């Protein structure tokens, strides 16, 4: 994958993206009502599951699943990914409102700190 003239591939890029997603999920779970994750392993599992769901959505539907990637469609898909992840991740609870607010918070964090989290 190439962004801004830099090549991003392999395990190192995946690891950095997963760790960044974990940090963003921590911030979102701290600030967002209706969105909670408890435990370090749950953050790690959530980051991996969200990354896999994001990848699958992009490959199958050809839609960028980032909250502000494709307007309303990307925002709704990001909220659905967050909501769906709770069914696989232990100690993760997300309400519909929490998923919407979480997608909004992730979009804002992505806008402030460049780099792709979701």
N, C-alpha and C positions, 0 to 999 in steps of 0.2 A: 504494500500500500504506500502511496506517495502523497505527502501533504507538504506544501510550501517548499518543494525541492528536497525534502528529507525523506529517506526511506524508513518506513515503520513496518517491521515484520518480526515474527519469531516470538519466542517465549519471553524475552525481556520486555517487549512492548506490551504483551498481554499481561504480564505481572504488574507493570506500572499502571496500566489502565484499571486492573482489578483493585489495586491498592487505592487509587484515586477514587474509584467508585465506592469503596468501603468508607473513605473519609467523608464523601458527599452523603452517603446514607446515614452516617453518624450525625452529621449536622442536620439533615432533614428530619431524622427521627427525634432529635432533641427539640427542634423548633416547630414541628408540624403536629397539630392535634389530629388524632385518628391514624397516626403512622408511628408504629413502635417496633423496635428490634432490640432484643436483649441478648447479650453475650457475644464475645469476639468471634466465635465460630459461626454464629448466625449471621453476623455481618459479612464474613468471608463467603459463606454459602449463598447469601443473598446477592452479593456482587457477582459471583460466578453465574448464578441462575439468570439474573437480569441481563448479564452480558450474552448468555446463550440465547435468551428470548429475543433480545435486540438483534442479534446476528440473524436468527431465523426469520424474523419479520422483514429485515432488509433484503434477505436473499429470496424469500418466497413472494413477498408482496411488492418488492422494488420500491419501498417507502422508507425514508429516513425516519427512525422512531424517536429521534431526539425531540424534546418538548417544543422547541421552536424551529425544528428542522424543516417541517413542511406545513407550517401554520396549524390550523385547528386539527387536521388529520393526524399530524405528528404528535400533537399535544394529547389527543384522545388515546392514541396507540401507546404513548408513554405511560399514561395513567392506567391503561389496561394491563400493561406489563407489570407495573408496580403492584396492582391489585392481585394479579394472577400469581405472582411470586410467593405470596403468603401461603399458598396451598402446598408448597414444596419446602419452604424454609421454616425450620423449627424456631419458635420464639419470635415470629414476625406476625404482626397483626396490622391490617390496613383496612380502613373503612373506605367507602366510595369517596367521601369527602377528603379523607386522608390521602387517597391516591391522586385526586385532582390537585390538592394543595402540594403534595409531594412532587408531582410533575412540574408544577409551577416553580417550586423552590429549586428543583434540579435545573430547570431552564434558566433561572436567574443566576445560579452559581456557575453554570456553563458560560453565561454571558460575561460575568465578572472575571472569571479565571478561564482563559482560553484553553481549550483541550476538550476532547470528547469524552464525556462520562457515560452518556447513554445514547 
